[in-house]
Structures are given as structure tokens and as C-alpha cells.
Amino acid sequence: MAVYLIGYDLNKSGKDYAGVFKAIKDSSTGEWWHHLDSTWIIKSSLTVNEVSDNIKAETDNDDRFIVIEIKNNKQGWLEQNAWDYLNQSIFT
């Protein structure tokens, strides 16, 4: 099982995010984190290429995104409930 960080810029004015959000959620095991704008962390059984392909199918040519596999080595400034979810659901 892998954990991926996904970041994106959807550049079309009025872009419908629903398809991108669904592609990200569907690429996960059902465990996903989205507490920051344009940033997701998902747990997935898919490869990085498969996750990327799922998102690409829902973006326009001028949109940009990145999918990076990450490990449990993190630090930042978040609410406690965000840290709790990451530690108990994503990095388990």
C-alpha cells in the first residue's frame, strides 16, 4: 500500500472540481485527507502512474498536477484532528 501527495492547479475559470475530486477519491482505498486547498494525501493500492492517469482523465490541457509517493516523515502546522487522522488512517 502506498501513500501519495497530490497537488494541482486547475487553470480554467469556473472549472468543475467534482470530476477531479472523484478521480482522487476513487484512486484511494477510501482513506484520503483534504484539509488544505489543492492538496490531498491518499492511501492507495494503485501505482503512481495509475493515480496520475485517473486524475489526467479529469483535467484540461492547461491544468497542472503532481502525484508523489510519500513516507511517514512529516511536520507542519495543522489542527490536532488533522494530525490524528493522518496518523491513525493514512500512515498505518
Secondary structure, DSSP 8 states (H G I E B T S, - for coil): -EEEEEEEE--STT---HHHHHHHHHHSSS-EEEEETTEEEEEESS-HHHHHHHHHTTS-TT-EEEEEE--S-------HHHHHHIIIII--
